[in-house]
Amino acid sequence: MTNSDLNTRFEELMEFPASFPYKVVGDADDTLADRVVAVVQKHVPGDYVPSTKASSKGTYYSITIRVTVENKEMVETLYTELAAIEGVKRVL
């Protein structure tokens, strides 16, 4: 799937640059937050302090990271690449 296949309307709904929150839900793994930050750093270098919450049973982690995005392509690329991280179930 290419970014153009996502057919999003971010450019109609947002003004860029924008601070955009990503929530990544994946298998409980102590390296998940580091892997999320590594993907974001490839596209938007910066100092990130993501927040991590464990699910009630401790099976999953939810990592929230806020990124300043410059355009809709960057929003879509980050969705796609964060979703490709091993163990990730959803990117919201």
PDB file of N, CA, C and O in Angstrom, chain B, residues numbered from 101:
ATOM      1  N   MET B 101       0.845  -1.176   0.000  1.00  0.00           N
ATOM      2  CA  MET B 101       0.000   0.000   0.000  1.00  0.00           C
ATOM      3  C   MET B 101       0.890   1.239   0.000  1.00  0.00           C
ATOM      4  O   MET B 101       1.805   1.358   0.814  1.00  0.00           O
ATOM      5  N   THR B 102       0.614   2.143  -0.909  1.00  0.00           N
ATOM      6  CA  THR B 102       1.352   3.402  -0.934  1.00  0.00           C
ATOM      7  C   THR B 102       0.559   4.444  -0.163  1.00  0.00           C
ATOM      8  O   THR B 102      -0.624   4.260   0.124  1.00  0.00           O
ATOM      9  N   ASN B 103       1.222   5.531   0.164  1.00  0.00           N
ATOM     10  CA  ASN B 103       0.544   6.579   0.919  1.00  0.00           C
ATOM     11  C   ASN B 103      -0.661   7.117   0.172  1.00  0.00           C
ATOM     12  O   ASN B 103      -1.666   7.460   0.795  1.00  0.00           O
ATOM     13  N   SER B 104      -0.583   7.200  -1.161  1.00  0.00           N
ATOM     14  CA  SER B 104      -1.713   7.729  -1.917  1.00  0.00           C
ATOM     15  C   SER B 104      -2.922   6.810  -1.828  1.00  0.00           C
ATOM     16  O   SER B 104      -4.046   7.262  -2.045  1.00  0.00           O
ATOM     17  N   ASP B 105      -2.723   5.526  -1.513  1.00  0.00           N
ATOM     18  CA  ASP B 105      -3.822   4.593  -1.363  1.00  0.00           C
ATOM     19  C   ASP B 105      -4.645   4.883  -0.107  1.00  0.00           C
ATOM     20  O   ASP B 105      -5.784   4.428  -0.007  1.00  0.00           O
ATOM     21  N   LEU B 106      -4.102   5.616   0.836  1.00  0.00           N
ATOM     22  CA  LEU B 106      -4.824   5.884   2.069  1.00  0.00           C
ATOM     23  C   LEU B 106      -6.003   6.824   1.847  1.00  0.00           C
ATOM     24  O   LEU B 106      -6.979   6.781   2.596  1.00  0.00           O
ATOM     25  N   ASN B 107      -5.919   7.683   0.811  1.00  0.00           N
ATOM     26  CA  ASN B 107      -7.014   8.560   0.424  1.00  0.00           C
ATOM     27  C   ASN B 107      -7.534   9.376   1.609  1.00  0.00           C
ATOM     28  O   ASN B 107      -8.741   9.430   1.849  1.00  0.00           O
ATOM     29  N   THR B 108      -6.641   9.995   2.331  1.00  0.00           N
ATOM     30  CA  THR B 108      -7.032  10.789   3.490  1.00  0.00           C
ATOM     31  C   THR B 108      -7.337  12.223   3.079  1.00  0.00           C
ATOM     32  O   THR B 108      -7.050  12.639   1.956  1.00  0.00           O
ATOM     33  N   ARG B 109      -7.924  12.971   4.009  1.00  0.00           N
ATOM     34  CA  ARG B 109      -8.277  14.363   3.752  1.00  0.00           C
ATOM     35  C   ARG B 109      -7.598  15.288   4.758  1.00  0.00           C
ATOM     36  O   ARG B 109      -8.123  16.356   5.072  1.00  0.00           O
ATOM     37  N   PHE B 110      -6.435  14.882   5.262  1.00  0.00           N
ATOM     38  CA  PHE B 110      -5.755  15.701   6.272  1.00  0.00           C
ATOM     39  C   PHE B 110      -5.547  17.133   5.808  1.00  0.00           C
ATOM     40  O   PHE B 110      -5.691  18.073   6.591  1.00  0.00           O
ATOM     41  N   GLU B 111      -5.203  17.301   4.513  1.00  0.00           N
ATOM     42  CA  GLU B 111      -4.915  18.649   4.028  1.00  0.00           C
ATOM     43  C   GLU B 111      -6.158  19.540   4.081  1.00  0.00           C
ATOM     44  O   GLU B 111      -6.032  20.762   4.159  1.00  0.00           O
ATOM     45  N   GLU B 112      -7.355  18.949   4.041  1.00  0.00           N
ATOM     46  CA  GLU B 112      -8.585  19.731   4.136  1.00  0.00           C
ATOM     47  C   GLU B 112      -8.949  20.033   5.587  1.00  0.00           C
ATOM     48  O   GLU B 112      -9.632  21.019   5.865  1.00  0.00           O
ATOM     49  N   LEU B 113      -8.501  19.200   6.499  1.00  0.00           N
ATOM     50  CA  LEU B 113      -8.932  19.297   7.889  1.00  0.00           C
ATOM     51  C   LEU B 113      -7.908  19.939   8.814  1.00  0.00           C
ATOM     52  O   LEU B 113      -8.239  20.340   9.930  1.00  0.00           O
ATOM     53  N   MET B 114      -6.671  20.036   8.352  1.00  0.00           N
ATOM     54  CA  MET B 114      -5.598  20.517   9.231  1.00  0.00           C
ATOM     55  C   MET B 114      -4.808  21.628   8.561  1.00  0.00           C
ATOM     56  O   MET B 114      -4.751  21.721   7.335  1.00  0.00           O
ATOM     57  N   GLU B 115      -4.205  22.460   9.382  1.00  0.00           N
ATOM     58  CA  GLU B 115      -3.223  23.421   8.896  1.00  0.00           C
ATOM     59  C   GLU B 115      -1.861  22.898   9.287  1.00  0.00           C
ATOM     60  O   GLU B 115      -1.676  22.406  10.400  1.00  0.00           O
ATOM     61  N   PHE B 116      -0.903  23.000   8.379  1.00  0.00           N
ATOM     62  CA  PHE B 116       0.454  22.509   8.632  1.00  0.00           C
ATOM     63  C   PHE B 116       1.401  23.675   8.763  1.00  0.00           C
ATOM     64  O   PHE B 116       1.157  24.723   8.164  1.00  0.00           O
ATOM     65  N   PRO B 117       2.494  23.538   9.538  1.00  0.00           N
ATOM     66  CA  PRO B 117       2.819  22.390  10.384  1.00  0.00           C
ATOM     67  C   PRO B 117       1.827  22.257  11.542  1.00  0.00           C
ATOM     68  O   PRO B 117       1.195  23.228  11.959  1.00  0.00           O
ATOM     69  N   ALA B 118       1.709  21.035  12.045  1.00  0.00           N
ATOM     70  CA  ALA B 118       0.763  20.761  13.123  1.00  0.00           C
ATOM     71  C   ALA B 118       1.357  19.760  14.105  1.00  0.00           C
ATOM     72  O   ALA B 118       2.121  18.874  13.722  1.00  0.00           O
ATOM     73  N   SER B 119       1.003  19.912  15.354  1.00  0.00           N
ATOM     74  CA  SER B 119       1.389  18.944  16.377  1.00  0.00           C
ATOM     75  C   SER B 119       0.346  17.830  16.330  1.00  0.00           C
ATOM     76  O   SER B 119      -0.842  18.068  16.547  1.00  0.00           O
ATOM     77  N   PHE B 120       0.805  16.613  16.044  1.00  0.00           N
ATOM     78  CA  PHE B 120      -0.113  15.511  15.782  1.00  0.00           C
ATOM     79  C   PHE B 120       0.181  14.353  16.731  1.00  0.00           C
ATOM     80  O   PHE B 120       1.310  13.863  16.775  1.00  0.00           O
ATOM     81  N   PRO B 121      -0.827  13.909  17.496  1.00  0.00           N
ATOM     82  CA  PRO B 121      -0.589  12.783  18.415  1.00  0.00           C
ATOM     83  C   PRO B 121      -0.796  11.440  17.715  1.00  0.00           C
ATOM     84  O   PRO B 121      -1.783  11.244  17.006  1.00  0.00           O
ATOM     85  N   TYR B 122       0.126  10.538  17.920  1.00  0.00           N
ATOM     86  CA  TYR B 122      -0.021   9.155  17.454  1.00  0.00           C
ATOM     87  C   TYR B 122      -0.127   8.275  18.682  1.00  0.00           C
ATOM     88  O   TYR B 122       0.637   8.433  19.634  1.00  0.00           O
ATOM     89  N   LYS B 123      -1.077   7.345  18.664  1.00  0.00           N
ATOM     90  CA  LYS B 123      -1.187   6.360  19.731  1.00  0.00           C
ATOM     91  C   LYS B 123      -0.916   5.009  19.091  1.00  0.00           C
ATOM     92  O   LYS B 123      -1.632   4.584  18.184  1.00  0.00           O
ATOM     93  N   VAL B 124       0.112   4.345  19.564  1.00  0.00           N
ATOM     94  CA  VAL B 124       0.523   3.053  19.020  1.00  0.00           C
ATOM     95  C   VAL B 124       0.214   1.991  20.065  1.00  0.00           C
ATOM     96  O   VAL B 124       0.715   2.055  21.188  1.00  0.00           O
ATOM     97  N   VAL B 125      -0.608   1.019  19.700  1.00  0.00           N
ATOM     98  CA  VAL B 125      -0.982  -0.063  20.605  1.00  0.00           C
ATOM     99  C   VAL B 125      -0.307  -1.335  20.109  1.00  0.00           C
ATOM    100  O   VAL B 125      -0.458  -1.728  18.952  1.00  0.00           O
ATOM    101  N   GLY B 126       0.444  -1.969  21.011  1.00  0.00           N
ATOM    102  CA  GLY B 126       1.154  -3.178  20.616  1.00  0.00           C
ATOM    103  C   GLY B 126       1.352  -4.125  21.782  1.00  0.00           C
ATOM    104  O   GLY B 126       0.993  -3.830  22.922  1.00  0.00           O
ATOM    105  N   ASP B 127       1.931  -5.268  21.466  1.00  0.00           N
ATOM    106  CA  ASP B 127       2.229  -6.256  22.497  1.00  0.00           C
ATOM    107  C   ASP B 127       3.099  -5.621  23.577  1.00  0.00           C
ATOM    108  O   ASP B 127       3.978  -4.815  23.275  1.00  0.00           O
ATOM    109  N   ALA B 128       2.855  -5.982  24.826  1.00  0.00           N
ATOM    110  CA  ALA B 128       3.651  -5.464  25.941  1.00  0.00           C
ATOM    111  C   ALA B 128       5.105  -5.889  25.740  1.00  0.00           C
ATOM    112  O   ALA B 128       5.426  -7.077  25.772  1.00  0.00           O
ATOM    113  N   ASP B 129       5.959  -4.923  25.538  1.00  0.00           N
ATOM    114  CA  ASP B 129       7.383  -5.169  25.294  1.00  0.00           C
ATOM    115  C   ASP B 129       8.130  -3.914  25.730  1.00  0.00           C
ATOM    116  O   ASP B 129       7.789  -2.808  25.309  1.00  0.00           O
ATOM    117  N   ASP B 130       9.133  -4.080  26.562  1.00  0.00           N
ATOM    118  CA  ASP B 130       9.859  -2.925  27.092  1.00  0.00           C
ATOM    119  C   ASP B 130      10.571  -2.116  26.010  1.00  0.00           C
ATOM    120  O   ASP B 130      10.982  -0.985  26.266  1.00  0.00           O
ATOM    121  N   THR B 131      10.726  -2.671  24.810  1.00  0.00           N
ATOM    122  CA  THR B 131      11.406  -1.931  23.744  1.00  0.00           C
ATOM    123  C   THR B 131      10.432  -1.221  22.806  1.00  0.00           C
ATOM    124  O   THR B 131      10.864  -0.510  21.899  1.00  0.00           O
ATOM    125  N   LEU B 132       9.132  -1.399  23.005  1.00  0.00           N
ATOM    126  CA  LEU B 132       8.160  -0.817  22.075  1.00  0.00           C
ATOM    127  C   LEU B 132       8.288   0.698  21.968  1.00  0.00           C
ATOM    128  O   LEU B 132       8.324   1.227  20.857  1.00  0.00           O
ATOM    129  N   ALA B 133       8.357   1.403  23.080  1.00  0.00           N
ATOM    130  CA  ALA B 133       8.464   2.867  23.044  1.00  0.00           C
ATOM    131  C   ALA B 133       9.724   3.299  22.303  1.00  0.00           C
ATOM    132  O   ALA B 133       9.689   4.254  21.527  1.00  0.00           O
ATOM    133  N   ASP B 134      10.842   2.604  22.535  1.00  0.00           N
ATOM    134  CA  ASP B 134      12.092   2.946  21.842  1.00  0.00           C
ATOM    135  C   ASP B 134      11.954   2.741  20.339  1.00  0.00           C
ATOM    136  O   ASP B 134      12.471   3.532  19.550  1.00  0.00           O
ATOM    137  N   ARG B 135      11.259   1.681  19.946  1.00  0.00           N
ATOM    138  CA  ARG B 135      11.085   1.414  18.515  1.00  0.00           C
ATOM    139  C   ARG B 135      10.166   2.446  17.875  1.00  0.00           C
ATOM    140  O   ARG B 135      10.385   2.832  16.727  1.00  0.00           O
ATOM    141  N   VAL B 136       9.148   2.897  18.589  1.00  0.00           N
ATOM    142  CA  VAL B 136       8.265   3.962  18.101  1.00  0.00           C
ATOM    143  C   VAL B 136       9.075   5.240  17.899  1.00  0.00           C
ATOM    144  O   VAL B 136       8.976   5.881  16.852  1.00  0.00           O
ATOM    145  N   VAL B 137       9.870   5.608  18.895  1.00  0.00           N
ATOM    146  CA  VAL B 137      10.693   6.818  18.794  1.00  0.00           C
ATOM    147  C   VAL B 137      11.675   6.699  17.620  1.00  0.00           C
ATOM    148  O   VAL B 137      11.893   7.677  16.906  1.00  0.00           O
ATOM    149  N   ALA B 138      12.259   5.538  17.415  1.00  0.00           N
ATOM    150  CA  ALA B 138      13.225   5.349  16.326  1.00  0.00           C
ATOM    151  C   ALA B 138      12.575   5.601  14.968  1.00  0.00           C
ATOM    152  O   ALA B 138      13.191   6.213  14.095  1.00  0.00           O
ATOM    153  N   VAL B 139      11.349   5.142  14.781  1.00  0.00           N
ATOM    154  CA  VAL B 139      10.645   5.376  13.513  1.00  0.00           C
ATOM    155  C   VAL B 139      10.378   6.867  13.330  1.00  0.00           C
ATOM    156  O   VAL B 139      10.605   7.411  12.248  1.00  0.00           O
ATOM    157  N   VAL B 140       9.900   7.527  14.376  1.00  0.00           N
ATOM    158  CA  VAL B 140       9.611   8.957  14.290  1.00  0.00           C
ATOM    159  C   VAL B 140      10.890   9.735  14.022  1.00  0.00           C
ATOM    160  O   VAL B 140      10.889  10.660  13.209  1.00  0.00           O
ATOM    161  N   GLN B 141      11.987   9.374  14.694  1.00  0.00           N
ATOM    162  CA  GLN B 141      13.272  10.076  14.526  1.00  0.00           C
ATOM    163  C   GLN B 141      13.757  10.043  13.083  1.00  0.00           C
ATOM    164  O   GLN B 141      14.397  10.990  12.627  1.00  0.00           O
ATOM    165  N   LYS B 142      13.460   8.957  12.353  1.00  0.00           N
ATOM    166  CA  LYS B 142      13.876   8.856  10.948  1.00  0.00           C
ATOM    167  C   LYS B 142      13.275   9.977  10.117  1.00  0.00           C
ATOM    168  O   LYS B 142      13.902  10.451   9.170  1.00  0.00           O
ATOM    169  N   HIS B 143      12.077  10.401  10.457  1.00  0.00           N
ATOM    170  CA  HIS B 143      11.354  11.381   9.651  1.00  0.00           C
ATOM    171  C   HIS B 143      11.336  12.774  10.260  1.00  0.00           C
ATOM    172  O   HIS B 143      11.379  13.775   9.544  1.00  0.00           O
ATOM    173  N   VAL B 144      11.273  12.834  11.580  1.00  0.00           N
ATOM    174  CA  VAL B 144      11.195  14.115  12.282  1.00  0.00           C
ATOM    175  C   VAL B 144      12.122  14.053  13.489  1.00  0.00           C
ATOM    176  O   VAL B 144      11.678  13.778  14.603  1.00  0.00           O
ATOM    177  N   PRO B 145      13.415  14.311  13.266  1.00  0.00           N
ATOM    178  CA  PRO B 145      14.352  14.251  14.390  1.00  0.00           C
ATOM    179  C   PRO B 145      13.952  15.239  15.485  1.00  0.00           C
ATOM    180  O   PRO B 145      13.490  16.347  15.210  1.00  0.00           O
ATOM    181  N   GLY B 146      14.140  14.811  16.722  1.00  0.00           N
ATOM    182  CA  GLY B 146      13.803  15.674  17.844  1.00  0.00           C
ATOM    183  C   GLY B 146      13.907  14.914  19.148  1.00  0.00           C
ATOM    184  O   GLY B 146      14.248  13.732  19.172  1.00  0.00           O
ATOM    185  N   ASP B 147      13.610  15.606  20.227  1.00  0.00           N
ATOM    186  CA  ASP B 147      13.601  14.988  21.548  1.00  0.00           C
ATOM    187  C   ASP B 147      12.164  14.593  21.870  1.00  0.00           C
ATOM    188  O   ASP B 147      11.287  15.447  21.997  1.00  0.00           O
ATOM    189  N   TYR B 148      11.939  13.306  21.999  1.00  0.00           N
ATOM    190  CA  TYR B 148      10.595  12.803  22.259  1.00  0.00           C
ATOM    191  C   TYR B 148      10.540  12.095  23.600  1.00  0.00           C
ATOM    192  O   TYR B 148      11.449  11.350  23.968  1.00  0.00           O
ATOM    193  N   VAL B 149       9.463  12.340  24.316  1.00  0.00           N
ATOM    194  CA  VAL B 149       9.223  11.655  25.582  1.00  0.00           C
ATOM    195  C   VAL B 149       7.822  11.055  25.482  1.00  0.00           C
ATOM    196  O   VAL B 149       6.854  11.653  25.953  1.00  0.00           O
ATOM    197  N   PRO B 150       7.713   9.872  24.868  1.00  0.00           N
ATOM    198  CA  PRO B 150       6.397   9.266  24.722  1.00  0.00           C
ATOM    199  C   PRO B 150       5.866   8.790  26.070  1.00  0.00           C
ATOM    200  O   PRO B 150       6.634   8.474  26.978  1.00  0.00           O
ATOM    201  N   SER B 151       4.558   8.744  26.183  1.00  0.00           N
ATOM    202  CA  SER B 151       3.971   8.182  27.403  1.00  0.00           C
ATOM    203  C   SER B 151       3.554   6.746  27.116  1.00  0.00           C
ATOM    204  O   SER B 151       3.089   6.424  26.023  1.00  0.00           O
ATOM    205  N   THR B 152       3.729   5.898  28.112  1.00  0.00           N
ATOM    206  CA  THR B 152       3.402   4.479  27.975  1.00  0.00           C
ATOM    207  C   THR B 152       2.386   4.098  29.038  1.00  0.00           C
ATOM    208  O   THR B 152       2.551   4.406  30.218  1.00  0.00           O
ATOM    209  N   LYS B 153       1.329   3.420  28.595  1.00  0.00           N
ATOM    210  CA  LYS B 153       0.330   2.890  29.535  1.00  0.00           C
ATOM    211  C   LYS B 153       0.155   1.412  29.227  1.00  0.00           C
ATOM    212  O   LYS B 153       0.086   1.015  28.064  1.00  0.00           O
ATOM    213  N   ALA B 154       0.085   0.609  30.265  1.00  0.00           N
ATOM    214  CA  ALA B 154      -0.163  -0.828  30.101  1.00  0.00           C
ATOM    215  C   ALA B 154      -1.671  -1.068  30.142  1.00  0.00           C
ATOM    216  O   ALA B 154      -2.408  -0.357  30.824  1.00  0.00           O
ATOM    217  N   SER B 155      -2.112  -2.079  29.402  1.00  0.00           N
ATOM    218  CA  SER B 155      -3.524  -2.454  29.458  1.00  0.00           C
ATOM    219  C   SER B 155      -3.827  -3.036  30.833  1.00  0.00           C
ATOM    220  O   SER B 155      -2.912  -3.346  31.597  1.00  0.00           O
ATOM    221  N   SER B 156      -5.103  -3.183  31.144  1.00  0.00           N
ATOM    222  CA  SER B 156      -5.486  -3.648  32.478  1.00  0.00           C
ATOM    223  C   SER B 156      -4.892  -5.014  32.821  1.00  0.00           C
ATOM    224  O   SER B 156      -4.581  -5.276  33.983  1.00  0.00           O
ATOM    225  N   LYS B 157      -4.733  -5.878  31.830  1.00  0.00           N
ATOM    226  CA  LYS B 157      -4.142  -7.197  32.075  1.00  0.00           C
ATOM    227  C   LYS B 157      -2.640  -7.219  31.815  1.00  0.00           C
ATOM    228  O   LYS B 157      -1.978  -8.234  32.032  1.00  0.00           O
ATOM    229  N   GLY B 158      -2.101  -6.076  31.343  1.00  0.00           N
ATOM    230  CA  GLY B 158      -0.667  -6.011  31.077  1.00  0.00           C
ATOM    231  C   GLY B 158      -0.237  -6.693  29.786  1.00  0.00           C
ATOM    232  O   GLY B 158       0.955  -6.901  29.559  1.00  0.00           O
ATOM    233  N   THR B 159      -1.194  -7.040  28.945  1.00  0.00           N
ATOM    234  CA  THR B 159      -0.899  -7.741  27.696  1.00  0.00           C
ATOM    235  C   THR B 159      -0.405  -6.790  26.617  1.00  0.00           C
ATOM    236  O   THR B 159       0.415  -7.161  25.776  1.00  0.00           O
ATOM    237  N   TYR B 160      -0.910  -5.562  26.647  1.00  0.00           N
ATOM    238  CA  TYR B 160      -0.581  -4.578  25.615  1.00  0.00           C
ATOM    239  C   TYR B 160      -0.063  -3.297  26.244  1.00  0.00           C
ATOM    240  O   TYR B 160      -0.361  -2.980  27.396  1.00  0.00           O
ATOM    241  N   TYR B 161       0.733  -2.558  25.446  1.00  0.00           N
ATOM    242  CA  TYR B 161       1.162  -1.221  25.818  1.00  0.00           C
ATOM    243  C   TYR B 161       0.559  -0.240  24.826  1.00  0.00           C
ATOM    244  O   TYR B 161       0.415  -0.547  23.643  1.00  0.00           O
ATOM    245  N   SER B 162       0.213   0.926  25.311  1.00  0.00           N
ATOM    246  CA  SER B 162      -0.234   2.021  24.475  1.00  0.00           C
ATOM    247  C   SER B 162       0.825   3.113  24.601  1.00  0.00           C
ATOM    248  O   SER B 162       1.075   3.633  25.689  1.00  0.00           O
ATOM    249  N   ILE B 163       1.434   3.446  23.482  1.00  0.00           N
ATOM    250  CA  ILE B 163       2.476   4.473  23.446  1.00  0.00           C
ATOM    251  C   ILE B 163       1.894   5.695  22.754  1.00  0.00           C
ATOM    252  O   ILE B 163       1.444   5.599  21.612  1.00  0.00           O
ATOM    253  N   THR B 164       1.895   6.838  23.422  1.00  0.00           N
ATOM    254  CA  THR B 164       1.425   8.076  22.811  1.00  0.00           C
ATOM    255  C   THR B 164       2.627   8.986  22.595  1.00  0.00           C
ATOM    256  O   THR B 164       3.416   9.235  23.506  1.00  0.00           O
ATOM    257  N   ILE B 165       2.744   9.480  21.351  1.00  0.00           N
ATOM    258  CA  ILE B 165       3.848  10.365  20.998  1.00  0.00           C
ATOM    259  C   ILE B 165       3.296  11.500  20.151  1.00  0.00           C
ATOM    260  O   ILE B 165       2.495  11.274  19.245  1.00  0.00           O
ATOM    261  N   ARG B 166       3.721  12.708  20.444  1.00  0.00           N
ATOM    262  CA  ARG B 166       3.246  13.890  19.710  1.00  0.00           C
ATOM    263  C   ARG B 166       4.372  14.344  18.777  1.00  0.00           C
ATOM    264  O   ARG B 166       5.513  14.540  19.196  1.00  0.00           O
ATOM    265  N   VAL B 167       4.013  14.503  17.498  1.00  0.00           N
ATOM    266  CA  VAL B 167       4.997  14.815  16.456  1.00  0.00           C
ATOM    267  C   VAL B 167       4.539  16.057  15.697  1.00  0.00           C
ATOM    268  O   VAL B 167       3.356  16.181  15.381  1.00  0.00           O
ATOM    269  N   THR B 168       5.453  16.976  15.399  1.00  0.00           N
ATOM    270  CA  THR B 168       5.128  18.117  14.558  1.00  0.00           C
ATOM    271  C   THR B 168       5.304  17.688  13.107  1.00  0.00           C
ATOM    272  O   THR B 168       6.419  17.446  12.645  1.00  0.00           O
ATOM    273  N   VAL B 169       4.193  17.600  12.406  1.00  0.00           N
ATOM    274  CA  VAL B 169       4.199  17.148  11.017  1.00  0.00           C
ATOM    275  C   VAL B 169       4.083  18.349  10.086  1.00  0.00           C
ATOM    276  O   VAL B 169       3.446  19.351  10.410  1.00  0.00           O
ATOM    277  N   GLU B 170       4.716  18.223   8.919  1.00  0.00           N
ATOM    278  CA  GLU B 170       4.778  19.337   7.972  1.00  0.00           C
ATOM    279  C   GLU B 170       3.726  19.249   6.866  1.00  0.00           C
ATOM    280  O   GLU B 170       3.371  20.262   6.264  1.00  0.00           O
ATOM    281  N   ASN B 171       3.225  18.031   6.596  1.00  0.00           N
ATOM    282  CA  ASN B 171       2.273  17.866   5.489  1.00  0.00           C
ATOM    283  C   ASN B 171       1.541  16.534   5.646  1.00  0.00           C
ATOM    284  O   ASN B 171       1.885  15.720   6.503  1.00  0.00           O
ATOM    285  N   LYS B 172       0.533  16.328   4.809  1.00  0.00           N
ATOM    286  CA  LYS B 172      -0.274  15.109   4.923  1.00  0.00           C
ATOM    287  C   LYS B 172       0.532  13.863   4.592  1.00  0.00           C
ATOM    288  O   LYS B 172       0.275  12.796   5.151  1.00  0.00           O
ATOM    289  N   GLU B 173       1.500  13.979   3.694  1.00  0.00           N
ATOM    290  CA  GLU B 173       2.326  12.827   3.357  1.00  0.00           C
ATOM    291  C   GLU B 173       3.104  12.334   4.576  1.00  0.00           C
ATOM    292  O   GLU B 173       3.268  11.130   4.772  1.00  0.00           O
ATOM    293  N   MET B 174       3.579  13.273   5.390  1.00  0.00           N
ATOM    294  CA  MET B 174       4.312  12.896   6.596  1.00  0.00           C
ATOM    295  C   MET B 174       3.380  12.191   7.591  1.00  0.00           C
ATOM    296  O   MET B 174       3.774  11.204   8.213  1.00  0.00           O
ATOM    297  N   VAL B 175       2.153  12.690   7.741  1.00  0.00           N
ATOM    298  CA  VAL B 175       1.175  12.046   8.621  1.00  0.00           C
ATOM    299  C   VAL B 175       0.964  10.602   8.182  1.00  0.00           C
ATOM    300  O   VAL B 175       0.998   9.683   9.000  1.00  0.00           O
ATOM    301  N   GLU B 176       0.745  10.413   6.879  1.00  0.00           N
ATOM    302  CA  GLU B 176       0.459   9.089   6.333  1.00  0.00           C
ATOM    303  C   GLU B 176       1.667   8.160   6.419  1.00  0.00           C
ATOM    304  O   GLU B 176       1.526   6.983   6.749  1.00  0.00           O
ATOM    305  N   THR B 177       2.849   8.688   6.125  1.00  0.00           N
ATOM    306  CA  THR B 177       4.068   7.874   6.204  1.00  0.00           C
ATOM    307  C   THR B 177       4.272   7.363   7.624  1.00  0.00           C
ATOM    308  O   THR B 177       4.597   6.192   7.822  1.00  0.00           O
ATOM    309  N   LEU B 178       4.085   8.233   8.610  1.00  0.00           N
ATOM    310  CA  LEU B 178       4.261   7.807   9.990  1.00  0.00           C
ATOM    311  C   LEU B 178       3.218   6.771  10.390  1.00  0.00           C
ATOM    312  O   LEU B 178       3.551   5.807  11.081  1.00  0.00           O
ATOM    313  N   TYR B 179       1.970   6.942   9.976  1.00  0.00           N
ATOM    314  CA  TYR B 179       0.955   5.907  10.251  1.00  0.00           C
ATOM    315  C   TYR B 179       1.409   4.562   9.693  1.00  0.00           C
ATOM    316  O   TYR B 179       1.377   3.548  10.391  1.00  0.00           O
ATOM    317  N   THR B 180       1.831   4.562   8.429  1.00  0.00           N
ATOM    318  CA  THR B 180       2.217   3.328   7.756  1.00  0.00           C
ATOM    319  C   THR B 180       3.423   2.678   8.420  1.00  0.00           C
ATOM    320  O   THR B 180       3.424   1.470   8.658  1.00  0.00           O
ATOM    321  N   GLU B 181       4.459   3.476   8.723  1.00  0.00           N
ATOM    322  CA  GLU B 181       5.685   2.914   9.295  1.00  0.00           C
ATOM    323  C   GLU B 181       5.512   2.504  10.752  1.00  0.00           C
ATOM    324  O   GLU B 181       6.099   1.511  11.182  1.00  0.00           O
ATOM    325  N   LEU B 182       4.724   3.241  11.515  1.00  0.00           N
ATOM    326  CA  LEU B 182       4.474   2.837  12.897  1.00  0.00           C
ATOM    327  C   LEU B 182       3.674   1.535  12.923  1.00  0.00           C
ATOM    328  O   LEU B 182       3.911   0.675  13.772  1.00  0.00           O
ATOM    329  N   ALA B 183       2.737   1.390  12.002  1.00  0.00           N
ATOM    330  CA  ALA B 183       1.935   0.163  11.940  1.00  0.00           C
ATOM    331  C   ALA B 183       2.781  -1.055  11.563  1.00  0.00           C
ATOM    332  O   ALA B 183       2.418  -2.188  11.880  1.00  0.00           O
ATOM    333  N   ALA B 184       3.906  -0.820  10.886  1.00  0.00           N
ATOM    334  CA  ALA B 184       4.774  -1.915  10.430  1.00  0.00           C
ATOM    335  C   ALA B 184       5.727  -2.426  11.513  1.00  0.00           C
ATOM    336  O   ALA B 184       6.404  -3.434  11.312  1.00  0.00           O
ATOM    337  N   ILE B 185       5.785  -1.744  12.654  1.00  0.00           N
ATOM    338  CA  ILE B 185       6.660  -2.178  13.750  1.00  0.00           C
ATOM    339  C   ILE B 185       6.182  -3.539  14.253  1.00  0.00           C
ATOM    340  O   ILE B 185       4.985  -3.756  14.445  1.00  0.00           O
ATOM    341  N   GLU B 186       7.119  -4.440  14.460  1.00  0.00           N
ATOM    342  CA  GLU B 186       6.775  -5.779  14.940  1.00  0.00           C
ATOM    343  C   GLU B 186       6.021  -5.698  16.259  1.00  0.00           C
ATOM    344  O   GLU B 186       6.453  -5.013  17.186  1.00  0.00           O
ATOM    345  N   GLY B 187       4.901  -6.393  16.340  1.00  0.00           N
ATOM    346  CA  GLY B 187       4.118  -6.438  17.563  1.00  0.00           C
ATOM    347  C   GLY B 187       3.042  -5.365  17.666  1.00  0.00           C
ATOM    348  O   GLY B 187       2.204  -5.413  18.567  1.00  0.00           O
ATOM    349  N   VAL B 188       3.058  -4.387  16.741  1.00  0.00           N
ATOM    350  CA  VAL B 188       2.052  -3.316  16.784  1.00  0.00           C
ATOM    351  C   VAL B 188       0.726  -3.849  16.251  1.00  0.00           C
ATOM    352  O   VAL B 188       0.673  -4.492  15.203  1.00  0.00           O
ATOM    353  N   LYS B 189      -0.343  -3.568  16.995  1.00  0.00           N
ATOM    354  CA  LYS B 189      -1.684  -4.012  16.615  1.00  0.00           C
ATOM    355  C   LYS B 189      -2.496  -2.890  15.954  1.00  0.00           C
ATOM    356  O   LYS B 189      -3.260  -3.137  15.021  1.00  0.00           O
ATOM    357  N   ARG B 190      -2.326  -1.664  16.441  1.00  0.00           N
ATOM    358  CA  ARG B 190      -3.097  -0.534  15.919  1.00  0.00           C
ATOM    359  C   ARG B 190      -2.292   0.766  16.055  1.00  0.00           C
ATOM    360  O   ARG B 190      -1.478   0.927  16.965  1.00  0.00           O
ATOM    361  N   VAL B 191      -2.550   1.681  15.118  1.00  0.00           N
ATOM    362  CA  VAL B 191      -2.030   3.040  15.242  1.00  0.00           C
ATOM    363  C   VAL B 191      -3.245   3.968  15.111  1.00  0.00           C
ATOM    364  O   VAL B 191      -3.951   3.957  14.103  1.00  0.00           O
ATOM    365  N   LEU B 192      -3.459   4.750  16.136  1.00  0.00           N
ATOM    366  CA  LEU B 192      -4.628   5.637  16.170  1.00  0.00           C
ATOM    367  C   LEU B 192      -4.189   7.090  16.105  1.00  0.00           C
ATOM    368  O   LEU B 192      -5.029   7.990  16.122  1.00  0.00           O
TER     369      LEU B 192
END
